[in-house]
């Protein structure tokens, strides 16, 4: 478990409790089961209508990953792919059957099985690219559940406050009960805003960052597998392997995936992954001297 994430939630809740007690307020006032039921129950009903139970269950399974520590198995993947590259060049692709059975990463195992089956590099790139797209679509659908909850919770909090005020209005003949009743009514708003900005939306943002890192890693693995299928030298395959530390840069949405670019020859040269960037020539050498008209 990533204790930094759990610490963030504890600090946020602790700040609210400190703010309540600093001016002499009682923490028991913030514990209102009716307001909590309105906020959480309203969010659950809205999410069931909007997303459906399957996506909600998938989002709940992602909750554990949002508090999980970053992946540390990149060195194992690099070593396995490096070994597979050497084995394929030495004994052929059929010799990768044992490595495919031992691979723990699903994408690596699937790619190695396809290599053993003799798939072409272009077809392998298409299959792996389709798998990555499906994985990303399912993850984004689950993340939208948390984003929807973050947008629905404040509205449910306002609804709970309105319901509480309706109850207060029924006791206008007893002025001594109005202050406490209004305070209890606005606790629902606190619940809605607090759940949205301390739990739901931070979880969604963290899952977005983890998804971006995972897509970069999968793209690099797919590019390395396609390079193995194409029989490229080992030092070129090494450049496509994922780094030892998790990637932090987000992949641009309009970029061509390495797997797709590796298996296609109809792309322009600047989009092919085997294209080497030549050092830029001196700018001064590229400038053309202005033409000087001959004197008459």
N, C-alpha and C positions, 0 to 999 in steps of 0.2 A: 504494500500500500504506500502511496505517495503521501507522506505525512504533511507535506507543505499544503496540499489542497485541503485536507481536513483541518489544518491549523487556520486557514483562511476563513472557513465557515465558523469555527469557534471564535475567532477574533471578531467577526462581524456580529454574531449573536451577543458576545460579551460586551461589545460597544453599545448595543441597544439596551442591554440590561443595566449597564453603568449609567447611561443617560437617563434611564427611568428612575434609578435609585439616587442619583446625585442630587436631585432637587427634593428629596423626601418622598418620592412616589413609591408605591408598593408594587413589588413584582407580581404579586398574586392577581393584580388587576389585568395584567397582560395574558393571563391564562383563562381564556374563554372558549370552552368546547363548542359552543354554538357557532361562534365566528369561524373557528377552525373547520367545522363541518361544512359551513357554507362555502368557504374558499376551496378546500380540497375536493369536496363533493361536486361543486360547480365545475372545477377544472376537469375532474374525471369525466363528467357527463359531456362537456364540450369536446374533450379529446376523443372520446368514444365515437361521437358523431362525426368529427372531422377526420380522424386518422384510422379508426378501426382498432380492434383488439390485437391484431397481429403486429402492427407497427408499434403499438404501445408496449407489448411484451418485448419486442426487439429493442426498444428504447430503454426499458428497464434492465435488460441484459448489458447494455452499453454503460450503465451506471457504474458497474464495477470497474470497467476499463478507464473511466474518467478519473478514478482515484488510484489507478494502478501506476506503478513505477514505469519509466520509459523502458522500451525494449533493449535488451543487452545481448541478443543473439546474432547481431550483425557479423561479428568475427567468425561464428560458426558457418554462416551462409557464405562468406567470402572464401573460407577454407574449402568448403564443399564444392563450390563452383570452380575454384582454381584447380582442385583435384580432378573434377569432371572434365575440364578443358584439356588437361594433360592426358587423361585416359582416352578421351575421344580422338585426339590426334595420334596417339600411340597405338591403340587397339581397335578404334572404330566406335561408332555410336552404340552398337549392341552391347558393348562392355559397360554401359551406364545403367544396366538393369539393377544391379545391386545397389548403386547409389540412389536410384529412384525409390527403392524400398526403404532405405535408411533415412531419407530426407524427412525432417519434421515440419518444414515449412510447406504448406499446401501448394503454393505457387511453384516452388522449386520442384516438388515431387511431380506435379502435373506436367511441368515443362520437360523434365527428364523422361517421363513415360512417353511423351509425344516424340521426343528425340529417338528413343529406342524403337518406336513404331516406324521410323523413317520419314517423318513429316518434313516437308520442304521448309526452308527458312521463312518464306513469305507466308505460308499457311500457318506456321507456328506463331508468327507475329500477330496475325489476325486473331487466332484463338486466344492467346494471352491478353491481347488488347481487349477482347470482348469480356474475358473474365475480370479484368481490372475495372472495366466500365460497370459491370454488374455489381461488383463489390462496392464501388463508390456510390452507385445509385441507392443501394440498400442502406448504406451507412447514412447518406444524406437524408433519406426518408425518416430514419430513426432520430436523427438530430433535430429534424423539424418538429418532432413531438415535443422536445424540450423547449424549443423556441416558441411553439404555440402555447405551451403551459406558461411561459414567461409573459406572453401577451395577454393571456386570459386571467391570470391570477389577480392583477390589480383591479380589473373590472368586477370580478367576483367579490373582492374586498369592498368595493364601493356598494355593491348590491347588499352585502351583509350589513354595512353601515346604514343603508336606507331602511332595511328591515328592523334594525335596532332602534332607529329614530321613530319608526311607526309604533314600536312598543312603548317608547317614551311618551309619545303623544297621547297615549291612552291613560297616562297618569298625570295630566296637567293639573288636576285638582290637588295633587300632593307635591308642592314645590321642592320639598326636601329630597325627593327621589330623582329630580330631573338631572342634577349634575352627575351623579353616579351613573345614571342610565345613559346619558350622552357619552360619557367616557367609555363605557362598555361597548356602545355602538361603534365607536371609531376604532376599536381594537381589530375589527374585521379588515378595515383598510390597512392597518399595520401588517396584518398577516398577509394580505394580498401583495403589497409592495415588497415586503420582506422576502417572501418565498420567491418572487419573480427576480429580484436583484441580488439576492444572496445565494440562491440555490439553482433555480431553473436556468436562467440566462448564463451564469458562469459555467455551468455544466455543458451547455450547448457550445459556448465558445471554446472550451477546452477540448471537446470532442472534435470540433472543426480543425483545431491545430493538430491533433493527433491524426486525423484523417489525411491532412495535407502531407504530414511526414510519412505516413504509411504509403500513400500513392507515389511519392518520390522513390521510396525504397522498392516498391513493386515494379515501377517503370525501369529502374536500374537492373533489377534481377531479370526482367523480361528481355531487356536489351542484351544482357550477358548470355542468356540462353539462346537467343537468336544468333549471336555471334559464334557460339559453340556449334550450332547447326550449320553455319556458313563456313566453318573451318578456319576462322580467323586466328592469327597468332595469339599466343598467351598474353603478351604485354598489351595488346589492344583490348582483349577481354577484361584484363585487370582494371582498365580505366572505366569500364562500365559497371563494375561491382559496387554495391552500396558501401558507403564509408563505415568505419568502425563505430563512429558516434552517430546518433539519430540525426537525420537531416532536419533543418529548421527553416529552410526557405520554401516558400509556397510555389508550386508549379503553376505557370501561367496557363489560363484556360485555353488560349488559342494555340499553345505550343503543340508540335507534333510529337507524339510519344516516341521514345527511343526504340521500342519494340516495333512499332509500325514503320519507322524510318529505316530500321535495319533490314527489314524484309522487302522493301520496295526499291525499285530502281527507276520509277517514273517520277520521283520527286526532283525538284530543282536541286542543284548541287549544294546550296546553302542549307538545305534541310536534311541532308544525309549525314548520319552520325559518323561515317568514316571519312568525312571531309575534314581535312586538316586546315586549321586557320593559319595562313601564312603571316609572317610579321609584316606589319604595315610599313609601307615605304615612307621615306621622309616626305613630309608634306611639302617642304620647300622644293624637293626634286620633282614633284608632280605639278608644280605651278608652271604655267606657260608664260613665257615672256611676252609682253604685249608687242604686237607687230608695229614696227616703226616704218612709216612711209618714207620711201627714198626721197632725198632732196632733189628738187628740180632747179 
